[in-house]
Amino acid sequence: MLRKIDLMHKMFGYAENGMCKQCEHFNKYRYHDKNYQKCEVYGITNSEATDWVGKNEACGLFPNKEYNGDVDIVRLVRPGNKPDMQIAGQMTMFGGRDGPTES
């Protein structure tokens, strides 16, 4: 299983120089007298599964590239959950890219 940051690097590449804590997508939250760090592109939940390490080497969205995806990344990797839509170019089990082909 890929670590969260490894998945972000695989999807968006690596930043030239920078750490996650310097990125505009990195946010800090306070809940029940505790501080939590989250990446808004990866996804923000009340679970520690989306807690983020500010010292990580930033992904290719650093420093201020916009993410136009319809789905938080965490929804793509959450066991048992599937996004509501198919990603363009996604391989399927029953055919090539973008679904089965007719013969």
C-alpha positions in Angstrom: 0.0 0.0 0.0 1.3 3.4 -0.9 1.8 6.1 1.7 -0.3 9.1 1.2 2.6 11.3 0.1 3.8 8.6 -2.3 0.4 8.6 -3.9 0.5 12.3 -4.3 4.0 12.2 -5.9 2.8 9.4 -8.2 -0.2 11.4 -9.3 1.3 14.9 -9.5 5.1 14.5 -9.6 7.6 16.1 -7.3 8.1 19.8 -6.5 11.4 21.4 -7.4 12.0 22.7 -3.9 9.5 22.8 -1.1 7.7 21.1 1.7 4.1 20.4 2.1 3.8 22.9 5.0 4.8 25.7 2.5 2.0 24.8 0.0 -1.3 26.7 -0.2 -3.2 23.4 -0.1 -1.7 22.6 3.4 -4.0 23.7 6.2 -4.0 23.6 9.9 -7.2 22.9 11.9 -8.0 23.0 15.6 -10.5 20.5 17.0 -11.1 19.6 20.7 -8.0 21.5 21.7 -5.7 19.6 19.3 -4.1 20.8 16.1 -4.4 18.8 12.9 -2.7 19.3 9.6 -4.4 18.3 6.3 -3.9 18.6 2.6 -7.0 19.9 1.0 -6.3 18.1 -2.3 -5.8 14.7 -0.6 -9.0 15.3 1.4 -10.2 16.6 4.7 -12.0 14.3 7.1 -12.3 14.0 10.8 -10.2 10.9 10.7 -6.4 10.6 11.3 -6.3 8.9 7.9 -6.1 12.3 6.3 -3.7 13.9 8.8 -0.7 15.3 6.9 3.0 15.7 7.7 4.2 19.2 6.9 7.8 18.1 6.5 7.0 15.9 3.5 8.6 16.8 0.2 5.9 18.7 -1.7 4.1 17.2 -4.7 3.9 18.8 -8.1 1.0 21.0 -7.0 3.4 23.1 -5.0 3.5 26.0 -4.6 0.1 27.1 -5.9 -1.1 25.0 -8.7 -4.8 24.4 -8.8 -6.3 21.0 -8.5 -9.4 20.7 -10.7 -10.3 17.1 -9.8 -13.9 16.3 -8.9 -12.9 13.9 -6.2 -10.6 14.2 -3.2 -7.7 11.8 -3.6 -8.6 10.0 -0.3 -11.9 8.9 -2.0 -9.9 7.1 -4.7 -8.0 5.0 -2.2 -10.6 4.4 0.5 -11.3 0.6 0.7 -14.9 -0.2 -0.3 -15.6 3.2 -1.7 -15.7 4.1 -5.3 -15.9 7.6 -6.8 -19.2 8.5 -8.4 -17.6 8.9 -11.7 -15.0 7.2 -13.9 -11.8 9.0 -14.4 -11.0 9.8 -18.0 -8.5 7.3 -19.4 -9.0 4.9 -16.5 -8.5 1.3 -17.2 -11.4 -1.0 -16.6 -11.5 -4.7 -15.8 -13.7 -5.6 -18.8 -12.1 -3.6 -21.5 -9.6 -1.0 -22.5 -9.5 2.6 -21.5 -12.9 4.2 -20.8 -14.8 1.0 -20.6 -15.7 -2.0 -22.7 -15.5 -1.9 -26.4 -18.1 -3.4 -28.7 -17.0 -6.1 -31.2 
